[in-house]
């Protein structure tokens, strides 16, 4: 009976991984609905890794690209989410290095200007504070945000 569950789980996750990048941790969570022993779950994940259905380097690069370009997240938030998903830190650093500095700073400036337009206060200190808080929440580095906000507000 266990071999049947293993085959079903393998078929399901090989199909899912071919359509969407998944980390080993996400697959392990998905395997909870299958009646497999822990050793079989690890065996299945290793098989998926061996056959390149699961590739953490590819996953980290795709995740970083999507979160930066579509969700407009900063490097800190992207890194934190990748760590939660069980991606190794060297792979995360490699993926984050693919974000160009000019594009990164341009995004911070764009988001800061957008937030500035939404703020209805004449107090420069309060405006800077609100913009910095909004950008820090998005996962951008505090010093970089402060430098750009200083240029925009003054």
N, C-alpha and C positions, 0 to 999 in steps of 0.2 A: 504494500500500500504506500509506503514511504517513497519508493521509486517513482510511483505514479504522480505524487505530489511534487517531487523534485522536477520531473519532466514538465508538468503544468507550469510550475513556477519559472523554470528556465525559459519556456516558450513565451510566457507572459512578459517577463522582464527583458528578454532579448528583443522582443518587439517594441516595448516601451523605450528601451535605451537606444534603439535605432531611430526613433522619432524625436526623442528629447534627451538631452544630457541629464544623467542622474549620477549622484555620488554614491559611494558604497553605503554610506549611512542611510541615505534615502531608500536604497534598495532593501537594506536590513529592516527598516521600519515597515516597508511594504510587504516584506516576507512574513510579518506577524499573522496575516490571515491564512497562511499555509501551515499545515501541520507538519513542520519539519523540525528536526533536532538542531541545536545550535551548530553542531559540527557540519551538518548538511547545508545550513544557511551559509556558513563560511566557505564551504566547498563550492556552492553555487556562485557566490560573489567572486571567488578566485577564478572560476571558469569564465565568468563574464569579463573579468579584467584581462585574462589571458587572450580572449577572443576580441579584445578592444571594444567591447560594448560599454564598459566602464573605463574611463580614462580621466583621472583627476586633473592632469595638466590641461587637457582639452576642455574639461568642465570649468576649471578656474578661468581660463581665457574667455570662454563664452559668457560665463556669469558676469565677469568684470565688464566686458564689452556691453552687454545688455543693460546692466544696472547703471553704468556711466552714461550711455547714450540715450536710453529710453526713460529711466527713472531719475536721472540726474543726481546720482549718489556720489559722495566723496569717497576717497580711498579708505578712510578709517571705517566707514560703515560697510563697505564692500569686504574689507579684510575680516571684520568681525563676523559677518554673515557666512563667509567661506570657512572660517574656523569652526563655527557652529555646525556646518555641514560636514565637518571631518576632513577638510582638505589640508594637506601638509603645508606648513609655512613657506618653505622655499618655492613651492609651486605658486602660492599666492603672491609672493614678492615678484616672481617672474611675470605673472599676469598683470600685476599693477604697474610694472615698469613699461608695459605696452601703451599706457595712457600718456600721450604727449603733454609735456608741461604747458605749452602754449594753449592747447585745447582745454586743459584743466583750469588754468587761470582765467581763460575766456568764459568758461562755464560759471566760475565763481562770480565773475564780474556781472555776467548776464543775470544770474539769480539774485545778486545783491541789488542791481538796478530795478529788477521786477519787484522785489520786496520793498525797496525805497518808495516806489510808486504807490504801494498799498498803505504805507504808513501816513497817518494824518496828524503828525506832531511837528512843532517847530523847534523843539528841544533837540539839538544835535546829539547830545549824549544819549538820550533815550532812543533816538532813531538808530544810532550806531549799535546800541545794545540789542535792539530788536532784530536788526539785520544779522548781527553776529550770532545771536541765539538761533535764528532760523537756519543759517548756514552750518552751524555746528551740529544741529539736529540732523542735517542731511549727511553728516560724516566728513566734512571738510576740516582740515587742520586749522587750529585756532590762530596761529601766528600768520599764516597765509591769508586767512579771512580778514584778520584785523588790518593787515597792510592794504589790502584791496579796498576795504570799507573806508579806511582813512582817506584814500585818494578820491573816493566817490563823494563822501559827505562834505569834505572841505571845499 
